[in-house]
Amino acid sequence: MRIDASSAPRPVGSYPHARRVGNLLFLSGIGPRDPQTDGVPGLQRTPSGNYITFDFEAQVHSVFQNVRSVLEACGASWEDLVDVTVFLTNMERDFDTFNRVYATYFQENQPCRTTLGIDRLPTPISIELKCIAVLPDELYT
């Protein structure tokens, strides 16, 4: 079943926010773009693309909020996450910040995690998450 979350940023391509298969929920890559403005929190750039301000931590908090919005639109919660794949465009600069903020969001539930350094993402964001959740029994029976 295809799921689109009105409270999350629109996908940048032809794909849903999530798909449910049995009791599994697969989230498409979710970035930190603001669902209302489509802007990137903590990022201001000149028309030529140079940075004016850059706050990676703001992007981390925003991407977690966007994942939470998609989960809730699917009837799931943060605690249902079982696997998180993290894509960072600058591993050297951003990993420590990401790891610190991640630990505050995952104190109780600690899903499996893979973190990858990549060259770029399709929009001017520095982080994207790909997640899998297991839905509670009452949602799929």
N, C-alpha and C positions, 0 to 999 in steps of 0.2 A: 504494500500500500504506500503510495506517494504522500508525503506530508510537507506542506508549506506553512511556515510560521509567520504570521503578519507582524509579529513583534520583533523579528530579526531582520538584519539587512537583506535586501534582495540578492539572490545569487547573481553572479556576473556572467553566467552562462546558462545553457539549457539543462538544468538539473534541479531536483528538489532539495529542500533543506535536509530531508531525511527520508528513509524508506524503512518500513517495518516488514520483517519476514519472521513469522512465528512470534516468538518472544524476544527476538533480537531487533534492536533499533540501530541502524547505520546512519550516522550523520555525515553529510557532505562536508568538505573543507569549510571551516567557519573562521572568518577573520574578525578584526576589531572595528570594522566600519560602523558608524553610528546609524541605527535603523531609520532615524528621522531625517538626518541631513546628508547621509552617505559620505560624510567626512571621516577622517581618521583621527580619533582622539589623540591629543599630544603631538600632532604633526601639522606644521604650517610650512608651505613651500612657496618660493617665488614662482612667477609664471614660467621661468626657464627650468624649474625643477630643483633648485638649490634649497637646502633646508634653512628655515628661519628658526623654527623650534622643533625639537624632537624629544619626546618623552616616552621611552619604551615601556616603562611601568604602566602608564596610562593605557597603552595598547593591550597589555596583558590583562588588566582588570576588565577592559572592554570585551576582549575575546571570551573571557570566562562568562561575562554577563550574556553575551550572544549565544553561547552554548547552552547556558541555563534557559534562555528564552525558547530555544528550539526543543530542548528536553521537555519543558513544561507544556508546550504546544502539542506534544506527543503523549501527554499524560505521564511522563516519566519525571524523575528528579535527579539531582546531582549525585545522590547516593547510588543510583542505578548504573553509573558509568563503570565499565570493566576494562576498557582499553582506550588509551589516548596516544595519538601520534602527533608530535609537535614539529612544525616546520619553522625554523628560524633563518632569516636572511643574513644574520651576522652572529654566528655562534660565539666567536671570541668576545664580542662586545656585550651580548645580551644574555648568555646562558646563566650567569650567576644571578642576575636580576630575575629572570624567569623562574629559576629554581627556587629562589627565596619566596616569591609571590605564590608560586604553585603550592608550596608547603603550607601556606596559610589557608588555601582553599580545600586541600585534601588532608585534613587532619584525621578525620574519622575513616572515610572511604579512601583507600589508596589503590586506584586501578593500575593495571600494567601501563607502562609508558615507554615510548621510543621517541628520542629527540634527534632530529636531522638538521644539518646545516645545508641550506640550498642557496643558489645564486639569486633567485628573485621569485616573487609571486605576481599574479596577474594585475594587481592593483598596487599602489604605493604603500603597502603594509609590510611590517617586519615579522609578523607571526601569523600562523594559521594552525588550527587544530582539526584533526580528523578523529572522530570518537565513535565508540561502540558502547551501547548500553543493553542491559538485560531488563526487560519490562517486568513489573510485578505480575504475579499470576493472575490477579483479578482483571488485568487489562487485556489479556489475550485468550482467556478461557471462555 
